Amino acid sequence: MNWRIRLTWWDKLLIAIMVMAAVMAFVRFTLGIGSIANINNAYPWGWWVGYGIMTMIAIGGVGFTITALVEIFGAHRYHPFLRPAVLMAFLCYSGAIAMLMVELGRPWMVWMILVSWAPTAALFEVGWCAFLYLTVLAIEFAQVPLEEAGWKRPLRVVKLIYIPVMLLGVTLSNLHQSSLGTLMTLIPHKINALWWSDNLPLLFLFSAMMAGPALAILEHLAAARWLGFAPRMDLLAGLARIEAWLVGLFLVFQMGDLFYRGAVGGALSASWLALSFWIEIGFGLLLPLVLLMMPEIRGSRGGLATACALVVFGVLLHRLNVAVIGLRVRHWETYVPSLSEVGITLGITAAAIFVFGVLARILPIHEELPAPQPSVEPAGRPAGAWPRAHGAV
Amino acid sequence: MSTTSTTTKVKPKAMIQDNTRCIGCRACMIACKSWNDRPADHTDFFAGNGYQNPRDLDANNYTLITFNEIVTGPKPDWVFGRQLCMHCEQPACASACPTTAMKKTELGPVVFDVSRCIGCRACMQACPFLIPKYDYENAAPMIHKCTFCSDRLEVGLKPACATVCPTGAISFGDRDDMVAEAKDRIAKAPGTYIPQIYGLDEVGGTSVLHLSSVPFEQIGYITGLPKTPMPDLTHRWLRVTPHVFIFLYTLFAGLMGLIHWRNRGQEHHEEKP
């Protein structure tokens, strides 16, 4: 384990963002939420919930999707993606919990979720599942530092319980990813018909599954670039193919649900909400689907990065549309997030990226990566690859 | 709330808000403030409903008389409405609360217990009547809403608002009696009332029953709500959760076993995450 890492200016930028967010968080904790945030009585949940919690947890779905792919469905060739995926999921969930501490009015009471049982509440289930799943992720990831440190006995314990714990993690993820949707089914009178559906639990679950491989691909490309190894284009192309299926099926499901509910009229009307809907569908699903179906794109770093970033953006917009943008209460009430609200979420995101970056440099997270032989993708060729060869930072 | 286990079941209470009898004196708003110890606040006129003040409920105002200018005869007239917690029979807020800080009591009130509250504001998001409000400016904020004067009800008193109304627009009693009374009023004076009791079966029934001379949407009420309780929407997903958990865990374990058995003998990576 190499503890000595040199901070790049990227690291310093991330630290600067974290410091800025810490100052805002300090104001929030001393003077109250209202001192820095625009959330109000009509919009009790805003950017913090839409992005900081719902989207963070959705893209944290990278953990259970890649785990299920590799360990349950036996696609062992994707094993190199497993460690980064588990670490990313751990950081996304930690980020969501950090966000929760800022977002909750009385964060010092949060343990009440575990004590004062409320099985009728979707949030109760989300809280329990997320808490347990974070523990599962910690156990799963613990192997890496334990191996490095050479602590044999705890490592043996962790390996012994790995399979049942891993299965528990995948199961819990299915439950709470969908429960976040269940939470929103309670307010059909507030959410626009474009997004409110009886099937929100399934829509949330499937979109989290869709966000998983996309984030895994993005991470791999980013790590290859900044840590300086050759990306496994063969594996990426395979993952991209899976991702195309997920995006396609989700598109069919979401549009089918819209038709089935008879809400197509809303989508065809000339309104800001319809625009937001079509941006979500067009840029978040259709465009990446088309891109991912093209072998040249699947073989190119730039193409893959674009397509997967669009998918992640689409999931973000879906969560925002359901939880914030698509909500309408009294006609005079509005909500636009304040700079401080966005600033704090940026700080949490920066912290997650920073910790990932540091751990990726001191622990063997991408250990298995350097490909033994040149990548061979059946249909594609690394044509659109960035002209610049991979290199050390 | 020492509801000792008496054999006689407590009869749930209810209130009639008869808007046809309301003269807009706002005594109920003042009584509410004084019983619940809410400070007076500086308010302004807004581009809206005439003399109504404030515009909406907030952390300092648990009830509000709305002033609605409506043409009922030869010239426009004020038709009053009232906002307060409806105290649903099956409250969405309580079902959404992850810590049971929001609860429906046997007597009827939906009460808030700050000692359990984590401040997630799910109750505010869930309420179909947009009732719970928050004091965002406070570093230790709380949910604020009408309590149905739960503390008064427990000792046999009426809610504060019901004691001060000078015109009898607010009646209080057992819910069964109140429903009968409301129906009776409509039957006896069909010209005065529209034939609808707001709250009789909205979201499965509420403990506050509103009567009006004009359609409720004209006086700012939220209409078009389902007749079924809101918690049903999430309940049908959440009640199967334990079964889904067992099913999925077994399914994944089975799948994993099956696939590993099929792939046996093939090259295998050493298991590590």
Chai-1 contact restraints between the chains, C-beta under 6 A:
chainA,res_idxA,chainB,res_idxB,connection_type,confidence,min_distance_angstrom,max_distance_angstrom,comment,restraint_id
A,G32,B,E137,contact,1.0,0.0,6.0,A-B,restraint_1
A,G32,B,N138,contact,1.0,0.0,6.0,A-B,restraint_2
A,G32,B,A139,contact,1.0,0.0,6.0,A-B,restraint_3
A,I33,B,Y136,contact,1.0,0.0,6.0,A-B,restraint_4
A,G34,B,Y136,contact,1.0,0.0,6.0,A-B,restraint_5
A,G34,B,E137,contact,1.0,0.0,6.0,A-B,restraint_6
A,N41,B,K133,contact,1.0,0.0,6.0,A-B,restraint_7
A,P44,B,R121,contact,1.0,0.0,6.0,A-B,restraint_8
A,P44,B,M124,contact,1.0,0.0,6.0,A-B,restraint_9
A,P44,B,Q125,contact,1.0,0.0,6.0,A-B,restraint_10
A,W45,B,Q125,contact,1.0,0.0,6.0,A-B,restraint_11
A,I72,B,F252,contact,1.0,0.0,6.0,A-B,restraint_12
A,I72,B,L255,contact,1.0,0.0,6.0,A-B,restraint_13
A,I72,B,M256,contact,1.0,0.0,6.0,A-B,restraint_14
A,G74,B,I259,contact,1.0,0.0,6.0,A-B,restraint_15
A,G74,B,N263,contact,1.0,0.0,6.0,A-B,restraint_16
A,H76,B,H269,contact,1.0,0.0,6.0,A-B,restraint_17
A,H79,B,H269,contact,1.0,0.0,6.0,A-B,restraint_18
A,L82,B,P273,contact,1.0,0.0,6.0,A-B,restraint_19
A,R83,B,P273,contact,1.0,0.0,6.0,A-B,restraint_20
A,V86,B,P273,contact,1.0,0.0,6.0,A-B,restraint_21
A,L104,B,I118,contact,1.0,0.0,6.0,A-B,restraint_22
A,L104,B,G119,contact,1.0,0.0,6.0,A-B,restraint_23
A,L104,B,C120,contact,1.0,0.0,6.0,A-B,restraint_24
A,G105,B,G119,contact,1.0,0.0,6.0,A-B,restraint_25
A,G105,B,P141,contact,1.0,0.0,6.0,A-B,restraint_26
A,R106,B,C117,contact,1.0,0.0,6.0,A-B,restraint_27
A,R106,B,I118,contact,1.0,0.0,6.0,A-B,restraint_28
A,R106,B,G119,contact,1.0,0.0,6.0,A-B,restraint_29
A,M109,B,I118,contact,1.0,0.0,6.0,A-B,restraint_30
A,V110,B,I118,contact,1.0,0.0,6.0,A-B,restraint_31
A,M112,B,T99,contact,1.0,0.0,6.0,A-B,restraint_32
A,M112,B,R116,contact,1.0,0.0,6.0,A-B,restraint_33
A,M112,B,I118,contact,1.0,0.0,6.0,A-B,restraint_34
A,I113,B,P98,contact,1.0,0.0,6.0,A-B,restraint_35
A,I113,B,T99,contact,1.0,0.0,6.0,A-B,restraint_36
A,S116,B,T99,contact,1.0,0.0,6.0,A-B,restraint_37
A,S116,B,T100,contact,1.0,0.0,6.0,A-B,restraint_38
A,S116,B,R116,contact,1.0,0.0,6.0,A-B,restraint_39
A,A118,B,C97,contact,1.0,0.0,6.0,A-B,restraint_40
A,A118,B,P98,contact,1.0,0.0,6.0,A-B,restraint_41
A,A118,B,T99,contact,1.0,0.0,6.0,A-B,restraint_42
A,A118,B,T100,contact,1.0,0.0,6.0,A-B,restraint_43
A,T120,B,S95,contact,1.0,0.0,6.0,A-B,restraint_44
A,A121,B,A96,contact,1.0,0.0,6.0,A-B,restraint_45
A,A121,B,C97,contact,1.0,0.0,6.0,A-B,restraint_46
A,A121,B,P98,contact,1.0,0.0,6.0,A-B,restraint_47
A,A122,B,T234,contact,1.0,0.0,6.0,A-B,restraint_48
A,L123,B,P98,contact,1.0,0.0,6.0,A-B,restraint_49
A,L123,B,A122,contact,1.0,0.0,6.0,A-B,restraint_50
A,F124,B,P98,contact,1.0,0.0,6.0,A-B,restraint_51
A,G127,B,P98,contact,1.0,0.0,6.0,A-B,restraint_52
A,E140,B,P273,contact,1.0,0.0,6.0,A-B,restraint_53
A,Q143,B,K272,contact,1.0,0.0,6.0,A-B,restraint_54
A,Q143,B,P273,contact,1.0,0.0,6.0,A-B,restraint_55
A,L167,B,Y249,contact,1.0,0.0,6.0,A-B,restraint_56
A,L167,B,F252,contact,1.0,0.0,6.0,A-B,restraint_57
A,L167,B,A253,contact,1.0,0.0,6.0,A-B,restraint_58
A,V170,B,F252,contact,1.0,0.0,6.0,A-B,restraint_59
A,T171,B,L248,contact,1.0,0.0,6.0,A-B,restraint_60
A,T171,B,Y249,contact,1.0,0.0,6.0,A-B,restraint_61
A,N174,B,L248,contact,1.0,0.0,6.0,A-B,restraint_62
A,T182,B,T234,contact,1.0,0.0,6.0,A-B,restraint_63
A,T182,B,W237,contact,1.0,0.0,6.0,A-B,restraint_64
A,T185,B,L233,contact,1.0,0.0,6.0,A-B,restraint_65
A,T185,B,T234,contact,1.0,0.0,6.0,A-B,restraint_66
A,L186,B,A96,contact,1.0,0.0,6.0,A-B,restraint_67
A,L186,B,A126,contact,1.0,0.0,6.0,A-B,restraint_68
A,L186,B,L233,contact,1.0,0.0,6.0,A-B,restraint_69
A,L186,B,T234,contact,1.0,0.0,6.0,A-B,restraint_70
A,H189,B,P128,contact,1.0,0.0,6.0,A-B,restraint_71
A,P201,B,W237,contact,1.0,0.0,6.0,A-B,restraint_72
A,V329,B,L130,contact,1.0,0.0,6.0,A-B,restraint_73
